[in-house]
Each structure stands twice: as C-alpha cells, then as structure tokens.
Amino acid sequence: MPSIIPKEFLKYFEDLTATNSICVALGTTFTKARTLFIGQEPPDKSPCLTIIPYGGAPPTPEGDRQYSNVQIRIRANTLQKSLETGQQVINNLHANTKVCASCNGKVLAVQSQPVTYSVEEGGEEQVVVTNFEVIHTKIS
C-alpha cells in the first residue's frame, strides 16, 4: 500500500480542472514534475504541491483495516495563498472516497486547518502542510 497511496493522490490532483477550488486557490493546475511532486519538492521557489507519505497506525489485529498517512505540502508566493490552498485541500479531501477508490480507501483530514510549516525571510516562500489518514478496508 505505501507506494500506491501517493500515486492515487498524484492522479487525483492531476485530474483536477482549472476551475476546481484547489487550483483556483493556488492559481495553477497540477502537472507532474512541474507543479506536483511526490516525496520532495524542487529547490526553486515556484508554487507547487508535494505529496509526502509517512507511516500510519498499525493494521487492526484482525487484518481487516490498514492505515496510511500522507502529508500535503503547499508552497505558494504568499502565506495567504498557501493557507487558502491548504484549506481547499482539506475541504476537498476530508471524507473523500474517490481519491483512493482503487484501494478501497477513505481519506480523513488529521486537522481542520492547514499548519504553517515555513516562511522564508523576505516572504519569497510560504509553505503550509495538511495531514491525512487513509483507511483501507480489506476486501476478501
């Protein structure tokens, strides 16, 4: 599951139209390796969204549920734009079953608002993060 989840998120963001509230908030659509990344964002200061998988809770003892976690980093030119985009990510993904439909997963936001991660001196880079848990139900 660990490598599947980031790819599911990547596909979800790539498929968003320019009128989706996340794209509107950031001011761009998402293109893999240009504005959308898995694992680590590029060193330049351009606006982007990065999907970072991290360990979740252990599976249930019965083995019928697994938990994966994903952090979404949003980098924009202003803190306001980063926060607005982060909030739209939470609004769109919380309780979403379409993001990870192929692995029978439901996405739940870990917090109700984005968290400021870093603000570079001079304001050139503004990063906020949002965290999500994906609950998978094993299909027998």
Phi and psi in radians as a Rosetta constraint file:
Dihedral C 1 N 2 CA 2 C 2 CIRCULARHARMONIC -0.956 0.35
Dihedral N 2 CA 2 C 2 N 3 CIRCULARHARMONIC -0.725 0.35
Dihedral C 2 N 3 CA 3 C 3 CIRCULARHARMONIC -1.424 0.35
Dihedral N 3 CA 3 C 3 N 4 CIRCULARHARMONIC -0.367 0.35
Dihedral C 3 N 4 CA 4 C 4 CIRCULARHARMONIC -1.247 0.35
Dihedral N 4 CA 4 C 4 N 5 CIRCULARHARMONIC -0.755 0.35
Dihedral C 4 N 5 CA 5 C 5 CIRCULARHARMONIC -1.035 0.35
Dihedral N 5 CA 5 C 5 N 6 CIRCULARHARMONIC -0.890 0.35
Dihedral C 5 N 6 CA 6 C 6 CIRCULARHARMONIC -1.029 0.35
Dihedral N 6 CA 6 C 6 N 7 CIRCULARHARMONIC -0.635 0.35
Dihedral C 6 N 7 CA 7 C 7 CIRCULARHARMONIC -1.174 0.35
Dihedral N 7 CA 7 C 7 N 8 CIRCULARHARMONIC -0.607 0.35
Dihedral C 7 N 8 CA 8 C 8 CIRCULARHARMONIC -1.148 0.35
Dihedral N 8 CA 8 C 8 N 9 CIRCULARHARMONIC -0.750 0.35
Dihedral C 8 N 9 CA 9 C 9 CIRCULARHARMONIC -1.125 0.35
Dihedral N 9 CA 9 C 9 N 10 CIRCULARHARMONIC -0.759 0.35
Dihedral C 9 N 10 CA 10 C 10 CIRCULARHARMONIC -0.983 0.35
Dihedral N 10 CA 10 C 10 N 11 CIRCULARHARMONIC -0.852 0.35
Dihedral C 10 N 11 CA 11 C 11 CIRCULARHARMONIC -1.072 0.35
Dihedral N 11 CA 11 C 11 N 12 CIRCULARHARMONIC -0.731 0.35
Dihedral C 11 N 12 CA 12 C 12 CIRCULARHARMONIC -1.021 0.35
Dihedral N 12 CA 12 C 12 N 13 CIRCULARHARMONIC -0.857 0.35
Dihedral C 12 N 13 CA 13 C 13 CIRCULARHARMONIC -1.192 0.35
Dihedral N 13 CA 13 C 13 N 14 CIRCULARHARMONIC -0.665 0.35
Dihedral C 13 N 14 CA 14 C 14 CIRCULARHARMONIC -1.088 0.35
Dihedral N 14 CA 14 C 14 N 15 CIRCULARHARMONIC -0.575 0.35
Dihedral C 14 N 15 CA 15 C 15 CIRCULARHARMONIC -1.432 0.35
Dihedral N 15 CA 15 C 15 N 16 CIRCULARHARMONIC -0.109 0.35
Dihedral C 15 N 16 CA 16 C 16 CIRCULARHARMONIC -1.194 0.35
Dihedral N 16 CA 16 C 16 N 17 CIRCULARHARMONIC 2.437 0.35
Dihedral C 16 N 17 CA 17 C 17 CIRCULARHARMONIC -1.466 0.35
Dihedral N 17 CA 17 C 17 N 18 CIRCULARHARMONIC 2.865 0.35
Dihedral C 17 N 18 CA 18 C 18 CIRCULARHARMONIC -1.066 0.35
Dihedral N 18 CA 18 C 18 N 19 CIRCULARHARMONIC -0.392 0.35
Dihedral C 18 N 19 CA 19 C 19 CIRCULARHARMONIC -1.556 0.35
Dihedral N 19 CA 19 C 19 N 20 CIRCULARHARMONIC -0.087 0.35
Dihedral C 19 N 20 CA 20 C 20 CIRCULARHARMONIC -1.105 0.35
Dihedral N 20 CA 20 C 20 N 21 CIRCULARHARMONIC 2.508 0.35
Dihedral C 20 N 21 CA 21 C 21 CIRCULARHARMONIC -1.049 0.35
Dihedral N 21 CA 21 C 21 N 22 CIRCULARHARMONIC -0.522 0.35
Dihedral C 21 N 22 CA 22 C 22 CIRCULARHARMONIC -1.187 0.35
Dihedral N 22 CA 22 C 22 N 23 CIRCULARHARMONIC -0.803 0.35
Dihedral C 22 N 23 CA 23 C 23 CIRCULARHARMONIC -1.145 0.35
Dihedral N 23 CA 23 C 23 N 24 CIRCULARHARMONIC -0.705 0.35
Dihedral C 23 N 24 CA 24 C 24 CIRCULARHARMONIC -1.088 0.35
Dihedral N 24 CA 24 C 24 N 25 CIRCULARHARMONIC -0.782 0.35
Dihedral C 24 N 25 CA 25 C 25 CIRCULARHARMONIC -1.101 0.35
Dihedral N 25 CA 25 C 25 N 26 CIRCULARHARMONIC -0.736 0.35
Dihedral C 25 N 26 CA 26 C 26 CIRCULARHARMONIC -1.406 0.35
Dihedral N 26 CA 26 C 26 N 27 CIRCULARHARMONIC -0.434 0.35
Dihedral C 26 N 27 CA 27 C 27 CIRCULARHARMONIC 1.554 0.35
Dihedral N 27 CA 27 C 27 N 28 CIRCULARHARMONIC 0.331 0.35
Dihedral C 27 N 28 CA 28 C 28 CIRCULARHARMONIC -2.793 0.35
Dihedral N 28 CA 28 C 28 N 29 CIRCULARHARMONIC 2.772 0.35
Dihedral C 28 N 29 CA 29 C 29 CIRCULARHARMONIC -1.544 0.35
Dihedral N 29 CA 29 C 29 N 30 CIRCULARHARMONIC 3.017 0.35
Dihedral C 29 N 30 CA 30 C 30 CIRCULARHARMONIC -1.859 0.35
Dihedral N 30 CA 30 C 30 N 31 CIRCULARHARMONIC 2.286 0.35
Dihedral C 30 N 31 CA 31 C 31 CIRCULARHARMONIC -2.282 0.35
Dihedral N 31 CA 31 C 31 N 32 CIRCULARHARMONIC 2.215 0.35
Dihedral C 31 N 32 CA 32 C 32 CIRCULARHARMONIC -0.959 0.35
Dihedral N 32 CA 32 C 32 N 33 CIRCULARHARMONIC 2.369 0.35
Dihedral C 32 N 33 CA 33 C 33 CIRCULARHARMONIC 1.197 0.35
Dihedral N 33 CA 33 C 33 N 34 CIRCULARHARMONIC 0.118 0.35
Dihedral C 33 N 34 CA 34 C 34 CIRCULARHARMONIC -2.148 0.35
Dihedral N 34 CA 34 C 34 N 35 CIRCULARHARMONIC -0.875 0.35
Dihedral C 34 N 35 CA 35 C 35 CIRCULARHARMONIC -2.240 0.35
Dihedral N 35 CA 35 C 35 N 36 CIRCULARHARMONIC 0.032 0.35
Dihedral C 35 N 36 CA 36 C 36 CIRCULARHARMONIC -2.416 0.35
Dihedral N 36 CA 36 C 36 N 37 CIRCULARHARMONIC 2.207 0.35
Dihedral C 36 N 37 CA 37 C 37 CIRCULARHARMONIC -2.401 0.35
Dihedral N 37 CA 37 C 37 N 38 CIRCULARHARMONIC 2.737 0.35
Dihedral C 37 N 38 CA 38 C 38 CIRCULARHARMONIC -2.041 0.35
Dihedral N 38 CA 38 C 38 N 39 CIRCULARHARMONIC 2.280 0.35
Dihedral C 38 N 39 CA 39 C 39 CIRCULARHARMONIC 1.586 0.35
Dihedral N 39 CA 39 C 39 N 40 CIRCULARHARMONIC -0.992 0.35
Dihedral C 39 N 40 CA 40 C 40 CIRCULARHARMONIC -2.626 0.35
Dihedral N 40 CA 40 C 40 N 41 CIRCULARHARMONIC 2.355 0.35
Dihedral C 40 N 41 CA 41 C 41 CIRCULARHARMONIC -1.453 0.35
Dihedral N 41 CA 41 C 41 N 42 CIRCULARHARMONIC 2.823 0.35
Dihedral C 41 N 42 CA 42 C 42 CIRCULARHARMONIC -1.245 0.35
Dihedral N 42 CA 42 C 42 N 43 CIRCULARHARMONIC 2.800 0.35
Dihedral C 42 N 43 CA 43 C 43 CIRCULARHARMONIC -1.260 0.35
Dihedral N 43 CA 43 C 43 N 44 CIRCULARHARMONIC -0.325 0.35
Dihedral C 43 N 44 CA 44 C 44 CIRCULARHARMONIC -1.190 0.35
Dihedral N 44 CA 44 C 44 N 45 CIRCULARHARMONIC 3.022 0.35
Dihedral C 44 N 45 CA 45 C 45 CIRCULARHARMONIC -1.788 0.35
Dihedral N 45 CA 45 C 45 N 46 CIRCULARHARMONIC 0.295 0.35
Dihedral C 45 N 46 CA 46 C 46 CIRCULARHARMONIC -1.264 0.35
Dihedral N 46 CA 46 C 46 N 47 CIRCULARHARMONIC 2.643 0.35
Dihedral C 46 N 47 CA 47 C 47 CIRCULARHARMONIC -1.037 0.35
Dihedral N 47 CA 47 C 47 N 48 CIRCULARHARMONIC 2.394 0.35
Dihedral C 47 N 48 CA 48 C 48 CIRCULARHARMONIC -2.828 0.35
Dihedral N 48 CA 48 C 48 N 49 CIRCULARHARMONIC 2.981 0.35
Dihedral C 48 N 49 CA 49 C 49 CIRCULARHARMONIC -2.219 0.35
Dihedral N 49 CA 49 C 49 N 50 CIRCULARHARMONIC 2.292 0.35
Dihedral C 49 N 50 CA 50 C 50 CIRCULARHARMONIC -2.159 0.35
Dihedral N 50 CA 50 C 50 N 51 CIRCULARHARMONIC 2.308 0.35
Dihedral C 50 N 51 CA 51 C 51 CIRCULARHARMONIC -1.758 0.35
Dihedral N 51 CA 51 C 51 N 52 CIRCULARHARMONIC 2.106 0.35
Dihedral C 51 N 52 CA 52 C 52 CIRCULARHARMONIC -2.168 0.35
Dihedral N 52 CA 52 C 52 N 53 CIRCULARHARMONIC 1.905 0.35
Dihedral C 52 N 53 CA 53 C 53 CIRCULARHARMONIC -1.312 0.35
Dihedral N 53 CA 53 C 53 N 54 CIRCULARHARMONIC 2.559 0.35
Dihedral C 53 N 54 CA 54 C 54 CIRCULARHARMONIC -2.581 0.35
Dihedral N 54 CA 54 C 54 N 55 CIRCULARHARMONIC 2.859 0.35
Dihedral C 54 N 55 CA 55 C 55 CIRCULARHARMONIC -1.050 0.35
Dihedral N 55 CA 55 C 55 N 56 CIRCULARHARMONIC 2.500 0.35
Dihedral C 55 N 56 CA 56 C 56 CIRCULARHARMONIC -1.948 0.35
Dihedral N 56 CA 56 C 56 N 57 CIRCULARHARMONIC -2.923 0.35
Dihedral C 56 N 57 CA 57 C 57 CIRCULARHARMONIC -1.202 0.35
Dihedral N 57 CA 57 C 57 N 58 CIRCULARHARMONIC 2.788 0.35
Dihedral C 57 N 58 CA 58 C 58 CIRCULARHARMONIC -1.196 0.35
Dihedral N 58 CA 58 C 58 N 59 CIRCULARHARMONIC 2.736 0.35
Dihedral C 58 N 59 CA 59 C 59 CIRCULARHARMONIC -1.078 0.35
Dihedral N 59 CA 59 C 59 N 60 CIRCULARHARMONIC 2.785 0.35
Dihedral C 59 N 60 CA 60 C 60 CIRCULARHARMONIC -1.156 0.35
Dihedral N 60 CA 60 C 60 N 61 CIRCULARHARMONIC 2.683 0.35
Dihedral C 60 N 61 CA 61 C 61 CIRCULARHARMONIC -0.994 0.35
Dihedral N 61 CA 61 C 61 N 62 CIRCULARHARMONIC -0.532 0.35
Dihedral C 61 N 62 CA 62 C 62 CIRCULARHARMONIC -1.334 0.35
Dihedral N 62 CA 62 C 62 N 63 CIRCULARHARMONIC -0.272 0.35
Dihedral C 62 N 63 CA 63 C 63 CIRCULARHARMONIC 1.369 0.35
Dihedral N 63 CA 63 C 63 N 64 CIRCULARHARMONIC 0.220 0.35
Dihedral C 63 N 64 CA 64 C 64 CIRCULARHARMONIC -1.586 0.35
Dihedral N 64 CA 64 C 64 N 65 CIRCULARHARMONIC -0.151 0.35
Dihedral C 64 N 65 CA 65 C 65 CIRCULARHARMONIC -2.422 0.35
Dihedral N 65 CA 65 C 65 N 66 CIRCULARHARMONIC 2.503 0.35
Dihedral C 65 N 66 CA 66 C 66 CIRCULARHARMONIC -2.230 0.35
Dihedral N 66 CA 66 C 66 N 67 CIRCULARHARMONIC 2.704 0.35
Dihedral C 66 N 67 CA 67 C 67 CIRCULARHARMONIC -2.240 0.35
Dihedral N 67 CA 67 C 67 N 68 CIRCULARHARMONIC 2.195 0.35
Dihedral C 67 N 68 CA 68 C 68 CIRCULARHARMONIC -2.095 0.35
Dihedral N 68 CA 68 C 68 N 69 CIRCULARHARMONIC 2.619 0.35
Dihedral C 68 N 69 CA 69 C 69 CIRCULARHARMONIC -2.124 0.35
Dihedral N 69 CA 69 C 69 N 70 CIRCULARHARMONIC 2.578 0.35
Dihedral C 69 N 70 CA 70 C 70 CIRCULARHARMONIC -2.428 0.35
Dihedral N 70 CA 70 C 70 N 71 CIRCULARHARMONIC 2.360 0.35
Dihedral C 70 N 71 CA 71 C 71 CIRCULARHARMONIC -1.867 0.35
Dihedral N 71 CA 71 C 71 N 72 CIRCULARHARMONIC 2.368 0.35
Dihedral C 71 N 72 CA 72 C 72 CIRCULARHARMONIC -1.901 0.35
Dihedral N 72 CA 72 C 72 N 73 CIRCULARHARMONIC 2.067 0.35
Dihedral C 72 N 73 CA 73 C 73 CIRCULARHARMONIC -1.728 0.35
Dihedral N 73 CA 73 C 73 N 74 CIRCULARHARMONIC 2.271 0.35
Dihedral C 73 N 74 CA 74 C 74 CIRCULARHARMONIC -2.043 0.35
Dihedral N 74 CA 74 C 74 N 75 CIRCULARHARMONIC 2.155 0.35
Dihedral C 74 N 75 CA 75 C 75 CIRCULARHARMONIC -2.025 0.35
Dihedral N 75 CA 75 C 75 N 76 CIRCULARHARMONIC 2.193 0.35
Dihedral C 75 N 76 CA 76 C 76 CIRCULARHARMONIC -2.407 0.35
Dihedral N 76 CA 76 C 76 N 77 CIRCULARHARMONIC 3.048 0.35
Dihedral C 76 N 77 CA 77 C 77 CIRCULARHARMONIC -1.334 0.35
Dihedral N 77 CA 77 C 77 N 78 CIRCULARHARMONIC -0.383 0.35
Dihedral C 77 N 78 CA 78 C 78 CIRCULARHARMONIC -2.302 0.35
Dihedral N 78 CA 78 C 78 N 79 CIRCULARHARMONIC 2.683 0.35
Dihedral C 78 N 79 CA 79 C 79 CIRCULARHARMONIC -1.102 0.35
Dihedral N 79 CA 79 C 79 N 80 CIRCULARHARMONIC -0.700 0.35
Dihedral C 79 N 80 CA 80 C 80 CIRCULARHARMONIC -1.018 0.35
Dihedral N 80 CA 80 C 80 N 81 CIRCULARHARMONIC -0.788 0.35
Dihedral C 80 N 81 CA 81 C 81 CIRCULARHARMONIC -1.162 0.35
Dihedral N 81 CA 81 C 81 N 82 CIRCULARHARMONIC -0.698 0.35
Dihedral C 81 N 82 CA 82 C 82 CIRCULARHARMONIC -1.086 0.35
Dihedral N 82 CA 82 C 82 N 83 CIRCULARHARMONIC -0.807 0.35
Dihedral C 82 N 83 CA 83 C 83 CIRCULARHARMONIC -1.125 0.35
Dihedral N 83 CA 83 C 83 N 84 CIRCULARHARMONIC -0.753 0.35
Dihedral C 83 N 84 CA 84 C 84 CIRCULARHARMONIC -1.098 0.35
Dihedral N 84 CA 84 C 84 N 85 CIRCULARHARMONIC -0.734 0.35
Dihedral C 84 N 85 CA 85 C 85 CIRCULARHARMONIC -1.156 0.35
Dihedral N 85 CA 85 C 85 N 86 CIRCULARHARMONIC -0.772 0.35
Dihedral C 85 N 86 CA 86 C 86 CIRCULARHARMONIC -1.026 0.35
Dihedral N 86 CA 86 C 86 N 87 CIRCULARHARMONIC -0.711 0.35
Dihedral C 86 N 87 CA 87 C 87 CIRCULARHARMONIC -1.165 0.35
Dihedral N 87 CA 87 C 87 N 88 CIRCULARHARMONIC -0.663 0.35
Dihedral C 87 N 88 CA 88 C 88 CIRCULARHARMONIC -1.174 0.35
Dihedral N 88 CA 88 C 88 N 89 CIRCULARHARMONIC -0.610 0.35
Dihedral C 88 N 89 CA 89 C 89 CIRCULARHARMONIC -1.071 0.35
Dihedral N 89 CA 89 C 89 N 90 CIRCULARHARMONIC -0.815 0.35
Dihedral C 89 N 90 CA 90 C 90 CIRCULARHARMONIC -1.076 0.35
Dihedral N 90 CA 90 C 90 N 91 CIRCULARHARMONIC -0.830 0.35
Dihedral C 90 N 91 CA 91 C 91 CIRCULARHARMONIC -1.038 0.35
Dihedral N 91 CA 91 C 91 N 92 CIRCULARHARMONIC -0.652 0.35
Dihedral C 91 N 92 CA 92 C 92 CIRCULARHARMONIC -1.424 0.35
Dihedral N 92 CA 92 C 92 N 93 CIRCULARHARMONIC -0.552 0.35
Dihedral C 92 N 93 CA 93 C 93 CIRCULARHARMONIC -1.686 0.35
Dihedral N 93 CA 93 C 93 N 94 CIRCULARHARMONIC -0.452 0.35
Dihedral C 93 N 94 CA 94 C 94 CIRCULARHARMONIC -1.094 0.35
Dihedral N 94 CA 94 C 94 N 95 CIRCULARHARMONIC 2.254 0.35
Dihedral C 94 N 95 CA 95 C 95 CIRCULARHARMONIC 1.134 0.35
Dihedral N 95 CA 95 C 95 N 96 CIRCULARHARMONIC 0.386 0.35
Dihedral C 95 N 96 CA 96 C 96 CIRCULARHARMONIC -1.515 0.35
Dihedral N 96 CA 96 C 96 N 97 CIRCULARHARMONIC 2.242 0.35
Dihedral C 96 N 97 CA 97 C 97 CIRCULARHARMONIC -1.846 0.35
Dihedral N 97 CA 97 C 97 N 98 CIRCULARHARMONIC -0.082 0.35
Dihedral C 97 N 98 CA 98 C 98 CIRCULARHARMONIC -1.442 0.35
Dihedral N 98 CA 98 C 98 N 99 CIRCULARHARMONIC -0.506 0.35
Dihedral C 98 N 99 CA 99 C 99 CIRCULARHARMONIC -1.035 0.35
Dihedral N 99 CA 99 C 99 N 100 CIRCULARHARMONIC -0.819 0.35
Dihedral C 99 N 100 CA 100 C 100 CIRCULARHARMONIC -2.032 0.35
Dihedral N 100 CA 100 C 100 N 101 CIRCULARHARMONIC 0.701 0.35
Dihedral C 100 N 101 CA 101 C 101 CIRCULARHARMONIC -1.066 0.35
Dihedral N 101 CA 101 C 101 N 102 CIRCULARHARMONIC -0.642 0.35
Dihedral C 101 N 102 CA 102 C 102 CIRCULARHARMONIC -1.196 0.35
Dihedral N 102 CA 102 C 102 N 103 CIRCULARHARMONIC -0.353 0.35
Dihedral C 102 N 103 CA 103 C 103 CIRCULARHARMONIC -1.985 0.35
Dihedral N 103 CA 103 C 103 N 104 CIRCULARHARMONIC 0.364 0.35
Dihedral C 103 N 104 CA 104 C 104 CIRCULARHARMONIC 0.909 0.35
Dihedral N 104 CA 104 C 104 N 105 CIRCULARHARMONIC 0.873 0.35
Dihedral C 104 N 105 CA 105 C 105 CIRCULARHARMONIC -2.031 0.35
Dihedral N 105 CA 105 C 105 N 106 CIRCULARHARMONIC 2.649 0.35
Dihedral C 105 N 106 CA 106 C 106 CIRCULARHARMONIC -2.073 0.35
Dihedral N 106 CA 106 C 106 N 107 CIRCULARHARMONIC 2.272 0.35
Dihedral C 106 N 107 CA 107 C 107 CIRCULARHARMONIC -1.614 0.35
Dihedral N 107 CA 107 C 107 N 108 CIRCULARHARMONIC 2.267 0.35
Dihedral C 107 N 108 CA 108 C 108 CIRCULARHARMONIC -2.201 0.35
Dihedral N 108 CA 108 C 108 N 109 CIRCULARHARMONIC 2.312 0.35
Dihedral C 108 N 109 CA 109 C 109 CIRCULARHARMONIC -1.236 0.35
Dihedral N 109 CA 109 C 109 N 110 CIRCULARHARMONIC 2.434 0.35
Dihedral C 109 N 110 CA 110 C 110 CIRCULARHARMONIC -1.456 0.35
Dihedral N 110 CA 110 C 110 N 111 CIRCULARHARMONIC -0.505 0.35
Dihedral C 110 N 111 CA 111 C 111 CIRCULARHARMONIC -2.322 0.35
Dihedral N 111 CA 111 C 111 N 112 CIRCULARHARMONIC 2.836 0.35
Dihedral C 111 N 112 CA 112 C 112 CIRCULARHARMONIC -1.551 0.35
Dihedral N 112 CA 112 C 112 N 113 CIRCULARHARMONIC -0.177 0.35
Dihedral C 112 N 113 CA 113 C 113 CIRCULARHARMONIC -2.557 0.35
Dihedral N 113 CA 113 C 113 N 114 CIRCULARHARMONIC 2.709 0.35
Dihedral C 113 N 114 CA 114 C 114 CIRCULARHARMONIC -1.165 0.35
Dihedral N 114 CA 114 C 114 N 115 CIRCULARHARMONIC 2.694 0.35
Dihedral C 114 N 115 CA 115 C 115 CIRCULARHARMONIC -1.906 0.35
Dihedral N 115 CA 115 C 115 N 116 CIRCULARHARMONIC 2.275 0.35
Dihedral C 115 N 116 CA 116 C 116 CIRCULARHARMONIC -1.197 0.35
Dihedral N 116 CA 116 C 116 N 117 CIRCULARHARMONIC 2.176 0.35
Dihedral C 116 N 117 CA 117 C 117 CIRCULARHARMONIC -1.729 0.35
Dihedral N 117 CA 117 C 117 N 118 CIRCULARHARMONIC -0.906 0.35
Dihedral C 117 N 118 CA 118 C 118 CIRCULARHARMONIC -2.660 0.35
Dihedral N 118 CA 118 C 118 N 119 CIRCULARHARMONIC 2.502 0.35
Dihedral C 118 N 119 CA 119 C 119 CIRCULARHARMONIC -2.248 0.35
Dihedral N 119 CA 119 C 119 N 120 CIRCULARHARMONIC 1.975 0.35
Dihedral C 119 N 120 CA 120 C 120 CIRCULARHARMONIC -1.276 0.35
Dihedral N 120 CA 120 C 120 N 121 CIRCULARHARMONIC 2.493 0.35
Dihedral C 120 N 121 CA 121 C 121 CIRCULARHARMONIC -0.961 0.35
Dihedral N 121 CA 121 C 121 N 122 CIRCULARHARMONIC 2.317 0.35
Dihedral C 121 N 122 CA 122 C 122 CIRCULARHARMONIC 1.619 0.35
Dihedral N 122 CA 122 C 122 N 123 CIRCULARHARMONIC -0.185 0.35
Dihedral C 122 N 123 CA 123 C 123 CIRCULARHARMONIC 1.356 0.35
Dihedral N 123 CA 123 C 123 N 124 CIRCULARHARMONIC 0.256 0.35
Dihedral C 123 N 124 CA 124 C 124 CIRCULARHARMONIC -1.215 0.35
Dihedral N 124 CA 124 C 124 N 125 CIRCULARHARMONIC -0.506 0.35
Dihedral C 124 N 125 CA 125 C 125 CIRCULARHARMONIC -2.319 0.35
Dihedral N 125 CA 125 C 125 N 126 CIRCULARHARMONIC 2.248 0.35
Dihedral C 125 N 126 CA 126 C 126 CIRCULARHARMONIC -2.201 0.35
Dihedral N 126 CA 126 C 126 N 127 CIRCULARHARMONIC 2.070 0.35
Dihedral C 126 N 127 CA 127 C 127 CIRCULARHARMONIC -2.103 0.35
Dihedral N 127 CA 127 C 127 N 128 CIRCULARHARMONIC 2.290 0.35
Dihedral C 127 N 128 CA 128 C 128 CIRCULARHARMONIC -2.165 0.35
Dihedral N 128 CA 128 C 128 N 129 CIRCULARHARMONIC 2.739 0.35
Dihedral C 128 N 129 CA 129 C 129 CIRCULARHARMONIC -2.196 0.35
Dihedral N 129 CA 129 C 129 N 130 CIRCULARHARMONIC 2.636 0.35
Dihedral C 129 N 130 CA 130 C 130 CIRCULARHARMONIC -2.297 0.35
Dihedral N 130 CA 130 C 130 N 131 CIRCULARHARMONIC 2.506 0.35
Dihedral C 130 N 131 CA 131 C 131 CIRCULARHARMONIC -2.088 0.35
Dihedral N 131 CA 131 C 131 N 132 CIRCULARHARMONIC 2.487 0.35
Dihedral C 131 N 132 CA 132 C 132 CIRCULARHARMONIC -2.364 0.35
Dihedral N 132 CA 132 C 132 N 133 CIRCULARHARMONIC 2.596 0.35
Dihedral C 132 N 133 CA 133 C 133 CIRCULARHARMONIC -1.972 0.35
Dihedral N 133 CA 133 C 133 N 134 CIRCULARHARMONIC 2.349 0.35
Dihedral C 133 N 134 CA 134 C 134 CIRCULARHARMONIC -1.913 0.35
Dihedral N 134 CA 134 C 134 N 135 CIRCULARHARMONIC 2.119 0.35
Dihedral C 134 N 135 CA 135 C 135 CIRCULARHARMONIC -1.759 0.35
Dihedral N 135 CA 135 C 135 N 136 CIRCULARHARMONIC 2.157 0.35
Dihedral C 135 N 136 CA 136 C 136 CIRCULARHARMONIC -1.882 0.35
Dihedral N 136 CA 136 C 136 N 137 CIRCULARHARMONIC 2.361 0.35
Dihedral C 136 N 137 CA 137 C 137 CIRCULARHARMONIC -1.836 0.35
Dihedral N 137 CA 137 C 137 N 138 CIRCULARHARMONIC 2.170 0.35
Dihedral C 137 N 138 CA 138 C 138 CIRCULARHARMONIC -1.199 0.35
Dihedral N 138 CA 138 C 138 N 139 CIRCULARHARMONIC 2.296 0.35
Dihedral C 138 N 139 CA 139 C 139 CIRCULARHARMONIC -1.720 0.35
Dihedral N 139 CA 139 C 139 N 140 CIRCULARHARMONIC 2.182 0.35
